[in-house]
Amino acid sequence: MLLRPVCPTVTNAFAALRLLPTTDRVKGAEILSLCHRITVLERQLGQEKAKFAPEDRTLLAALLAPLPREVLHSLRLLVRPDTVLRCTPT
């Protein structure tokens, strides 16, 4: 049970490292793919909201908190930017 919260974090760290040597075109295609996945997920959920585990909130906060508020509001997220900023450790 102790490894459960660590696994997604390690996986995401390796995913981030994999993106370092890729071109902007590949990154752009992956971003569009991820945006489409969000659209599909929202369509499947209907009126329900996505449920995030604490480690998901922490990772999102760590990744998104450094971005300016206006950039956060322009992103396609499953959570509101204010929610991300609230989860940011102070």
All heavy atoms as an XYZ file, in Angstrom:
701
protein
N       0.810     -1.201      0.000
C       0.000      0.000      0.000
C       0.852      1.263      0.000
O       0.421      2.284     -0.459
C      -0.906      0.021      1.236
C      -2.022     -0.959      1.189
S      -3.111     -0.476     -0.166
C      -4.152     -1.873     -0.226
N       2.052      1.165      0.539
C       2.914      2.337      0.616
C       3.387      2.782     -0.772
O       3.621      3.960     -1.000
C       4.116      2.017      1.513
C       4.886      3.183      2.066
C       3.950      4.146      2.792
C       5.940      2.697      3.033
N       3.485      1.847     -1.712
C       3.951      2.181     -3.047
C       2.881      2.832     -3.916
O       3.193      3.463     -4.909
C       4.462      0.920     -3.755
C       5.750      0.333     -3.208
C       6.098     -0.931     -3.952
C       6.874      1.331     -3.326
N       1.633      2.693     -3.538
C       0.542      3.207     -4.371
C       0.681      4.700     -4.697
O       0.588      5.080     -5.857
C      -0.805      2.920     -3.722
C      -1.953      3.275     -4.615
C      -3.247      2.783     -4.038
N      -4.324      3.144     -4.934
C      -5.480      3.579     -4.539
N      -5.753      3.687     -3.267
N      -6.407      3.885     -5.405
N       0.924      5.590     -3.715
C       1.061      7.004     -4.071
C       2.367      7.322     -4.789
O       2.456      8.309     -5.497
C       0.998      7.739     -2.736
C       0.900      6.734     -1.678
C       0.875      5.376     -2.303
N       3.378      6.479     -4.624
C       4.688      6.747     -5.221
C       4.698      6.398     -6.703
O       5.316      7.090     -7.509
C       5.782      5.958     -4.471
C       7.127      6.105     -5.143
C       5.848      6.410     -3.024
N       3.980      5.360     -7.091
C       3.997      4.875     -8.468
C       3.617      5.942     -9.498
O       4.355      6.147    -10.451
C       3.099      3.654     -8.584
S       3.884      2.318     -9.466
N       2.481      6.642     -9.336
C       2.157      7.669    -10.330
C       3.185      8.793    -10.379
O       3.485      9.312    -11.452
C       0.803      8.210     -9.867
C       0.251      7.183     -8.960
C       1.424      6.466     -8.368
N       3.759      9.126     -9.258
C       4.759     10.194     -9.215
C       6.000      9.790    -10.005
O       6.529     10.574    -10.794
C       5.128     10.522     -7.755
O       3.931     10.845     -7.057
C       6.098     11.670     -7.681
N       6.461      8.578     -9.801
C       7.635      8.082    -10.530
C       7.328      7.993    -12.020
O       8.130      8.404    -12.859
C       8.084      6.712     -9.964
C       9.156      6.079    -10.834
C       8.567      6.872     -8.532
N       6.158      7.489    -12.357
C       5.754      7.389    -13.760
C       5.726      8.766    -14.410
O       6.219      8.950    -15.528
C       4.368      6.726    -13.874
O       4.426      5.449    -13.251
C       3.941      6.577    -15.315
N       5.159      9.746    -13.727
C       5.095     11.105    -14.276
C       6.480     11.729    -14.407
O       6.733     12.475    -15.348
C       4.190     11.988    -13.422
C       2.741     11.628    -13.584
O       2.315     11.190    -14.643
N       1.964     11.797    -12.534
N       7.364     11.429    -13.485
C       8.727     11.956    -13.575
C       9.429     11.408    -14.815
O      10.083     12.158    -15.550
C       9.516     11.600    -12.314
N       9.272     10.112    -15.066
C       9.877      9.526    -16.268
C       9.229     10.080    -17.537
O       9.901     10.294    -18.541
C       9.797      7.999    -16.239
C      10.837      7.371    -15.355
C      10.466      6.640    -14.256
C      12.182      7.527    -15.624
C      11.415      6.060    -13.425
C      13.151      6.960    -14.808
C      12.770      6.226    -13.714
N       7.933     10.315    -17.505
C       7.246     10.896    -18.663
C       7.793     12.292    -18.947
O       8.000     12.657    -20.108
C       5.746     10.937    -18.416
N       8.021     13.074    -17.905
C       8.567     14.422    -18.087
C       9.984     14.361    -18.666
O      10.337     15.139    -19.554
C       8.568     15.173    -16.761
N      10.795     13.436    -18.183
C      12.160     13.285    -18.708
C      12.147     12.866    -20.174
O      13.000     13.274    -20.955
C      12.939     12.265    -17.875
C      13.321     12.705    -16.472
C      13.958     11.549    -15.706
C      14.273     13.892    -16.527
N      11.170     12.049    -20.542
C      11.059     11.591    -21.932
C      10.791     12.763    -22.880
O      11.197     12.758    -24.027
C       9.928     10.563    -22.037
C       9.719      9.997    -23.421
C       8.534      9.062    -23.481
N       7.275      9.680    -23.135
C       6.540     10.441    -23.952
N       6.957     10.688    -25.171
N       5.391     10.953    -23.548
N      10.119     13.810    -22.387
C       9.776     14.950    -23.240
C      10.941     15.894    -23.496
O      10.897     16.684    -24.437
C       8.626     15.737    -22.609
C       7.265     15.068    -22.641
C       6.256     15.915    -21.889
C       6.811     14.835    -24.070
N      11.977     15.839    -22.687
C      13.089     16.789    -22.834
C      13.715     16.799    -24.228
O      13.891     17.871    -24.799
C      14.146     16.528    -21.756
C      13.735     16.895    -20.330
C      14.836     16.497    -19.354
C      13.431     18.376    -20.212
N      14.058     15.629    -24.801
C      14.725     15.685    -26.102
C      13.778     15.782    -27.308
O      14.228     15.814    -28.438
C      15.500     14.370    -26.147
C      14.701     13.436    -25.316
C      14.084     14.292    -24.229
N      12.465     15.830    -27.107
C      11.549     15.835    -28.246
C      11.380     17.229    -28.826
O      11.621     18.241    -28.172
C      10.170     15.279    -27.842
O       9.640     16.087    -26.805
C      10.250     13.853    -27.370
N      10.926     17.254    -30.069
C      10.744     18.529    -30.773
C       9.445     19.199    -30.338
O       8.564     18.572    -29.757
C      10.688     18.291    -32.294
O       9.522     17.511    -32.583
C      11.931     17.569    -32.802
N       9.335     20.471    -30.667
C       8.114     21.211    -30.353
C       6.912     20.630    -31.086
O       5.800     20.637    -30.562
C       8.275     22.689    -30.715
C       9.184     23.430    -29.744
O       9.433     22.897    -28.641
O       9.642     24.534    -30.084
N       7.133     20.115    -32.290
C       6.035     19.517    -33.063
C       5.472     18.291    -32.354
O       4.261     18.121    -32.262
C       6.531     19.159    -34.452
C       5.460     18.631    -35.354
C       5.995     18.412    -36.741
N       4.948     17.842    -37.561
C       5.134     17.416    -38.769
N       6.326     17.498    -39.327
N       4.141     16.910    -39.462
N       6.356     17.443    -31.836
C       5.922     16.248    -31.115
C       5.218     16.649    -29.819
O       4.166     16.100    -29.479
C       7.130     15.318    -30.824
C       6.737     14.185    -29.908
C       7.697     14.777    -32.119
N       5.781     17.619    -29.110
C       5.144     18.095    -27.879
C       3.763     18.683    -28.172
O       2.812     18.452    -27.436
C       6.026     19.139    -27.187
C       7.279     18.564    -26.582
C       8.152     19.657    -25.994
C       9.483     19.114    -25.556
N      10.389     20.164    -25.082
N       3.665     19.438    -29.255
C       2.381     20.015    -29.639
C       1.344     18.940    -29.941
O       0.182     19.043    -29.533
N       1.771     17.892    -30.656
C       0.853     16.789    -30.962
C       0.407     16.083    -29.688
O      -0.765     15.729    -29.541
C       1.531     15.801    -31.914
N       1.324     15.900    -28.756
C       0.965     15.250    -27.495
C       0.005     16.128    -26.686
O      -0.947     15.636    -26.089
C       2.203     14.921    -26.672
C       1.849     14.127    -25.437
C       3.015     13.353    -24.852
O       4.131     13.426    -25.387
O       2.793     12.666    -23.846
N       0.226     17.426    -26.683
C      -0.668     18.345    -25.969
C      -2.070     18.287    -26.569
O      -3.067     18.216    -25.842
C      -0.099     19.776    -25.985
C       1.122     19.855    -25.068
C      -1.160     20.794    -25.565
C       1.921     21.138    -25.208
N      -2.164     18.303    -27.903
C      -3.471     18.206    -28.548
C      -4.150     16.882    -28.214
O      -5.359     16.835    -27.983
C      -3.325     18.371    -30.065
C      -2.987     19.770    -30.540
C      -2.723     19.768    -32.044
C      -4.109     20.733    -30.208
N      -3.367     15.817    -28.191
C      -3.911     14.510    -27.828
C      -4.444     14.521    -26.402
O      -5.536     13.998    -26.128
C      -2.816     13.444    -27.982
O      -3.207     12.238    -27.397
N      -3.707     15.112    -25.491
C      -4.150     15.181    -24.095
C      -5.393     16.050    -23.946
O      -6.301     15.712    -23.178
C      -3.013     15.708    -23.211
C      -1.817     14.763    -23.067
C      -0.661     15.476    -22.373
C      -2.206     13.511    -22.319
N      -5.464     17.148    -24.681
C      -6.666     17.995    -24.649
C      -7.871     17.211    -25.145
O      -8.970     17.317    -24.585
C      -6.466     19.247    -25.486
S      -5.355     20.441    -24.734
N      -7.680     16.414    -26.179
C      -8.787     15.606    -26.695
C      -9.214     14.553    -25.671
O     -10.407     14.300    -25.497
C      -8.416     14.947    -28.020
C      -9.542     14.167    -28.606
N     -10.681     14.766    -29.079
C      -9.721     12.839    -28.753
C     -11.509     13.839    -29.508
N     -10.953     12.658    -29.325
N      -8.253     13.966    -24.985
C      -8.588     12.993    -23.932
C      -9.436     13.648    -22.843
O     -10.354     13.038    -22.311
C      -7.322     12.411    -23.314
C      -6.579     11.476    -24.221
C      -5.388     10.917    -23.495
N      -4.426     10.369    -24.412
C      -3.275      9.842    -24.056
N      -2.941      9.808    -22.780
N      -2.452      9.366    -24.938
N      -9.107     14.877    -22.492
C      -9.891     15.601    -21.483
C     -11.323     15.790    -21.992
O     -12.284     15.590    -21.256
C      -9.234     16.952    -21.145
C      -7.947     16.718    -20.366
C     -10.192     17.843    -20.352
C      -7.113     17.965    -20.156
N     -11.469     16.161    -23.262
C     -12.799     16.343    -23.843
C     -13.602     15.053    -23.789
O     -14.777     15.056    -23.413
C     -12.674     16.833    -25.302
O     -11.945     18.052    -25.318
C     -14.028     17.032    -25.942
N     -12.969     13.944    -24.147
C     -13.644     12.642    -24.113
C     -14.030     12.287    -22.680
O     -15.156     11.847    -22.425
C     -12.754     11.544    -24.733
C     -13.331     10.160    -24.491
C     -12.565     11.800    -26.227
N     -13.138     12.489    -21.742
C     -13.425     12.189    -20.344
C     -14.586     13.028    -19.826
O     -15.493     12.513    -19.167
C     -12.179     12.417    -19.481
C     -12.315     12.155    -17.986
C     -12.742     10.719    -17.711
C     -11.023     12.456    -17.274
N     -14.581     14.312    -20.141
C     -15.676     15.181    -19.708
C     -17.006     14.735    -20.318
O     -18.042     14.745    -19.655
C     -15.391     16.639    -20.075
C     -14.332     17.266    -19.211
C     -13.982     18.673    -19.643
O     -14.095     18.999    -20.855
O     -13.576     19.457    -18.771
N     -16.967     14.320    -21.566
C     -18.183     13.847    -22.222
C     -18.687     12.568    -21.548
O     -19.882     12.392    -21.334
C     -17.907     13.612    -23.709
C     -19.138     13.262    -24.509
C     -18.882     13.207    -26.013
N     -17.811     12.314    -26.358
C     -16.753     12.663    -27.117
N     -16.640     13.877    -27.578
N     -15.818     11.786    -27.406
N     -17.790     11.677    -21.181
C     -18.173     10.425    -20.535
C     -18.680     10.659    -19.117
O     -19.587      9.971    -18.661
C     -16.999      9.448    -20.510
C     -16.665      8.902    -21.877
C     -15.410      8.043    -21.856
O     -14.731      7.927    -20.846
N     -15.105      7.441    -22.999
N     -18.120     11.638    -18.436
C     -18.533     11.912    -17.064
C     -19.879     12.622    -17.001
O     -20.592     12.504    -16.009
C     -17.472     12.763    -16.349
C     -16.188     12.050    -15.979
C     -15.178     13.052    -15.414
C     -16.438     10.946    -14.989
N     -20.215     13.362    -18.043
C     -21.479     14.107    -18.030
C     -21.470     15.147    -16.927
O     -20.594     15.995    -16.867
N     -22.439     15.087    -16.028
C     -22.543     16.057    -14.938
C     -21.630     15.713    -13.768
O     -21.452     16.528    -12.871
C     -23.993     16.150    -14.452
C     -24.948     16.694    -15.498
C     -24.598     18.120    -15.912
O     -24.248     18.942    -15.079
N     -24.687     18.394    -17.192
N     -21.085     14.513    -13.745
C     -20.186     14.128    -12.646
C     -18.866     14.879    -12.782
O     -18.507     15.350    -13.851
C     -19.904     12.621    -12.689
C     -21.098     11.752    -12.394
C     -20.721     10.290    -12.429
O     -19.685      9.925    -11.846
O     -21.457      9.528    -13.058
N     -18.151     14.951    -11.684
C     -16.832     15.581    -11.695
C     -15.765     14.494    -11.566
O     -15.984     13.468    -10.942
C     -16.696     16.560    -10.531
C     -17.557     17.786    -10.692
C     -17.247     18.778     -9.612
C     -18.062     20.031     -9.847
N     -17.659     21.100     -8.959
N     -14.612     14.761    -12.164
C     -13.485     13.837    -12.023
C     -13.029     13.838    -10.568
O     -13.031     14.882     -9.913
C     -12.347     14.259    -12.937
N     -12.651     12.677    -10.074
C     -12.179     12.560     -8.698
C     -10.657     12.431     -8.709
O     -10.102     11.575     -9.384
C     -12.823     11.352     -8.025
C     -14.317     11.498     -7.864
C     -14.927     10.251     -7.246
C     -16.391     10.442     -6.989
N     -17.234     10.224     -8.135
N     -10.022     13.299     -7.949
C      -8.562     13.301     -7.878
C      -8.113     12.829     -6.504
O      -8.655     13.253     -5.486
C      -8.013     14.719     -8.114
C      -8.175     15.184     -9.534
C      -9.316     15.839     -9.944
C      -7.167     14.965    -10.455
C      -9.467     16.269    -11.246
C      -7.307     15.385    -11.762
C      -8.455     16.038    -12.156
N      -7.100     11.975     -6.498
C      -6.483     11.532     -5.247
C      -5.569     12.652     -4.755
O      -5.166     13.530     -5.537
C      -5.686     10.253     -5.479
N      -5.217     12.653     -3.472
C      -4.324     13.704     -2.948
C      -3.010     13.823     -3.724
O      -2.532     14.928     -3.966
C      -4.076     13.277     -1.499
C      -5.286     12.479     -1.136
C      -5.698     11.768     -2.403
N      -2.447     12.692     -4.146
C      -1.184     12.767     -4.894
C      -1.396     13.400     -6.271
O      -0.502     14.061     -6.800
C      -0.510     11.396     -5.011
C      -1.332     10.314     -5.658
C      -2.173      9.499     -4.697
O      -2.389      9.904     -3.543
O      -2.623      8.424     -5.116
N      -2.592     13.223     -6.855
C      -2.896     13.886     -8.128
C      -2.960     15.393     -7.941
O      -2.436     16.154     -8.755
C      -4.241     13.394     -8.682
C      -4.241     11.913     -8.996
O      -3.187     11.401     -9.425
O      -5.280     11.275     -8.788
N      -3.612     15.832     -6.867
C      -3.717     17.268     -6.578
C      -2.333     17.877     -6.345
O      -2.029     18.974     -6.812
C      -4.599     17.499     -5.355
C      -6.049     17.227     -5.607
C      -6.881     17.614     -4.381
N      -8.211     17.091     -4.519
C      -8.636     15.949     -3.983
N      -7.843     15.233     -3.233
N      -9.869     15.530     -4.176
N      -1.500     17.150     -5.613
C      -0.150     17.638     -5.316
C       0.666     17.794     -6.591
O       1.331     18.814     -6.793
C       0.561     16.681     -4.344
O      -0.226     16.568     -3.156
C       1.949     17.169     -3.988
N       0.597     16.787     -7.464
C       1.351     16.855     -8.719
C       0.855     18.000     -9.592
O       1.651     18.777    -10.123
C       1.262     15.527     -9.475
C       2.015     15.501    -10.802
C       3.507     15.680    -10.578
C       1.732     14.219    -11.546
N      -0.470     18.140     -9.729
C      -1.015     19.253    -10.512
C      -0.592     20.604     -9.944
O      -0.223     21.508    -10.687
C      -2.539     19.172    -10.561
C      -3.137     18.210    -11.573
C      -4.645     18.125    -11.385
C      -2.799     18.623    -12.986
N      -0.656     20.724     -8.641
C      -0.263     21.988     -8.009
C       1.205     22.286     -8.269
O       1.572     23.419     -8.593
C      -0.547     21.931     -6.508
N       2.054     21.282     -8.161
C       3.486     21.485     -8.383
C       3.780     21.877     -9.832
O       4.630     22.725    -10.095
C       4.259     20.221     -8.011
N       3.058     21.274    -10.769
C       3.292     21.564    -12.184
C       2.714     22.911    -12.620
O       3.305     23.611    -13.438
C       2.674     20.459    -13.058
C       3.329     19.089    -12.989
C       2.491     18.082    -13.755
C       4.741     19.139    -13.532
N       1.554     23.257    -12.075
C       0.824     24.414    -12.588
C       0.972     25.690    -11.771
O       0.775     26.788    -12.299
C      -0.663     24.068    -12.710
C      -0.984     22.905    -13.656
C      -2.460     22.562    -13.569
C      -0.580     23.235    -15.075
N       1.311     25.590    -10.509
C       1.376     26.767     -9.647
C       2.362     27.839    -10.136
O       2.070     29.029     -9.995
C       1.703     26.362     -8.219
N       3.500     27.474    -10.720
C       4.421     28.523    -11.184
C       3.892     29.346    -12.357
O       4.407     30.420    -12.638
C       5.673     27.751    -11.612
C       5.565     26.416    -10.976
C       4.108     26.140    -10.824
N       2.864     28.860    -13.039
C       2.338     29.580    -14.199
C       1.534     30.803    -13.758
O       0.852     30.765    -12.738
C       1.437     28.655    -15.030
C       2.100     27.415    -15.612
C       1.070     26.555    -16.325
C       3.221     27.797    -16.552
N       1.588     31.870    -14.550
C       0.776     33.054    -14.231
C      -0.712     32.709    -14.269
O      -1.144     31.825    -15.017
C       1.132     34.042    -15.342
C       2.387     33.539    -15.945
C       2.429     32.070    -15.716
N      -1.486     33.418    -13.474
C      -2.929     33.158    -13.361
C      -3.630     33.220    -14.722
O      -4.480     32.396    -15.027
C      -3.551     34.154    -12.393
C      -4.954     33.812    -11.975
C      -5.448     34.764    -10.915
N      -4.875     34.505     -9.614
C      -5.396     33.665     -8.720
N      -6.479     33.017     -9.001
N      -4.817     33.491     -7.556
N      -3.263     34.180    -15.575
C      -3.932     34.294    -16.879
C      -3.633     33.090    -17.772
O      -4.462     32.685    -18.569
C      -3.590     35.613    -17.583
C      -2.123     35.880    -17.817
C      -1.430     36.560    -16.632
O      -2.078     36.822    -15.604
O      -0.224     36.821    -16.747
N      -2.436     32.519    -17.637
C      -2.108     31.309    -18.396
C      -2.932     30.137    -17.864
O      -3.471     29.347    -18.641
C      -0.590     30.996    -18.313
C      -0.270     29.649    -18.925
C       0.207     32.094    -19.000
N      -3.036     30.029    -16.543
C      -3.839     28.955    -15.952
C      -5.277     28.995    -16.457
O      -5.873     27.965    -16.750
C      -3.840     29.059    -14.428
C      -2.626     28.502    -13.699
C      -2.741     28.791    -12.217
C      -2.476     27.025    -13.946
N      -5.832     30.196    -16.562
C      -7.222     30.324    -17.007
C      -7.387     29.988    -18.488
O      -8.495     29.698    -18.931
C      -7.761     31.714    -16.702
C      -8.078     31.908    -15.255
N      -9.191     31.373    -14.656
C      -7.400     32.534    -14.272
C      -9.206     31.681    -13.375
N      -8.111     32.383    -13.107
N      -6.300     30.010    -19.249
C      -6.396     29.691    -20.678
C      -6.181     28.204    -20.962
O      -6.412     27.754    -22.072
C      -5.382     30.513    -21.470
O      -4.061     30.079    -21.194
N      -5.740     27.448    -19.963
C      -5.480     26.023    -20.158
C      -6.756     25.205    -20.092
O      -7.727     25.575    -19.456
C      -4.508     25.513    -19.082
C      -3.108     26.093    -19.089
C      -2.315     25.542    -17.915
C      -2.404     25.798    -20.393
N      -6.746     24.058    -20.745
C      -7.871     23.117    -20.721
C      -7.599     22.125    -19.601
O      -6.828     21.182    -19.751
C      -7.930     22.395    -22.065
C      -9.022     21.422    -22.201
C     -10.121     22.008    -23.070
N     -11.073     20.978    -23.414
C     -12.196     20.813    -22.753
N     -12.487     21.600    -21.746
N     -13.048     19.889    -23.111
N      -8.210     22.358    -18.441
C      -7.964     21.534    -17.263
C      -9.254     20.883    -16.787
O     -10.341     21.377    -17.063
C      -7.406     22.398    -16.126
C      -6.099     23.135    -16.387
C      -5.817     24.109    -15.252
C      -4.957     22.156    -16.545
N      -9.113     19.790    -16.064
C     -10.266     19.148    -15.435
C     -10.602     19.794    -14.100
O     -11.592     19.464    -13.481
C      -9.996     17.655    -15.214
C     -10.057     16.785    -16.463
C      -9.591     15.376    -16.147
C     -11.436     16.767    -17.055
N      -9.740     20.688    -13.654
C      -9.970     21.401    -12.394
C      -9.891     22.897    -12.673
O      -9.267     23.326    -13.638
C      -8.923     21.021    -11.316
C      -9.047     19.579    -10.929
C      -7.520     21.318    -11.787
N     -10.526     23.681    -11.821
C     -10.430     25.138    -11.970
C      -9.053     25.598    -11.491
O      -8.486     25.038    -10.543
C     -11.524     25.811    -11.148
C     -12.908     25.574    -11.699
C     -13.931     26.477    -11.036
N     -13.683     26.678     -9.621
C     -14.418     26.153     -8.643
N     -15.450     25.409     -8.921
N     -14.120     26.381     -7.379
N      -8.493     26.619    -12.124
C      -7.176     27.121    -11.706
C      -7.123     27.499    -10.225
O      -6.113     27.275     -9.558
C      -6.961     28.332    -12.600
C      -7.763     28.043    -13.810
C      -8.975     27.294    -13.322
N      -8.209     28.071     -9.700
C      -8.212     28.442     -8.279
C      -8.061     27.215     -7.384
O      -7.455     27.286     -6.320
C      -9.491     29.205     -7.934
C      -9.552     30.546     -8.655
O      -8.475     31.090     -8.960
O     -10.665     31.023     -8.907
N      -8.609     26.085     -7.827
C      -8.468     24.842     -7.052
C      -6.997     24.423     -7.015
O      -6.493     24.013     -5.979
C      -9.316     23.715     -7.687
O     -10.660     24.152     -7.760
C      -9.212     22.427     -6.901
N      -6.325     24.541     -8.159
C      -4.910     24.188     -8.205
C      -4.112     25.084     -7.275
O      -3.274     24.612     -6.501
C      -4.362     24.308     -9.653
C      -2.855     24.151     -9.680
C      -5.017     23.283    -10.545
N      -4.393     26.373     -7.303
C      -3.633     27.314     -6.480
C      -3.915     27.074     -4.985
O      -3.029     27.249     -4.163
C      -3.971     28.746     -6.857
C      -3.529     29.136     -8.276
C      -4.028     30.525     -8.633
C      -2.034     29.034     -8.433
N      -5.129     26.649     -4.638
C      -5.451     26.344     -3.253
C      -4.670     25.119     -2.760
O      -4.335     25.017     -1.602
C      -6.952     26.058     -3.104
C      -7.709     27.146     -2.450
C      -9.102     26.747     -2.014
N      -9.760     25.681     -2.714
C     -10.593     25.832     -3.753
N     -10.840     27.033     -4.225
N     -11.161     24.797     -4.324
N      -4.389     24.175     -3.649
C      -3.689     22.941     -3.274
C      -2.179     23.149     -3.162
O      -1.470     22.275     -2.701
C      -3.950     21.842     -4.303
S      -5.645     21.281     -4.340
N      -1.692     24.304     -3.599
C      -0.259     24.565     -3.587
C       0.228     24.719     -2.151
O      -0.335     25.500     -1.381
C       0.064     25.851     -4.365
O      -0.509     25.743     -5.653
C       1.546     26.056     -4.478
N       1.271     23.948     -1.785
C       1.811     24.105     -0.430
C       2.389     25.499     -0.246
O       3.003     26.046     -1.137
C       2.932     23.053     -0.354
C       2.901     22.288     -1.617
C       1.961     22.958     -2.567
N       2.136     26.072      0.914
C       2.647     27.432      1.177
C       3.875     27.402      2.043
O       4.220     26.463      2.650
C       1.567     28.276      1.881
O       1.142     27.578      3.037
C       0.423     28.534      0.939
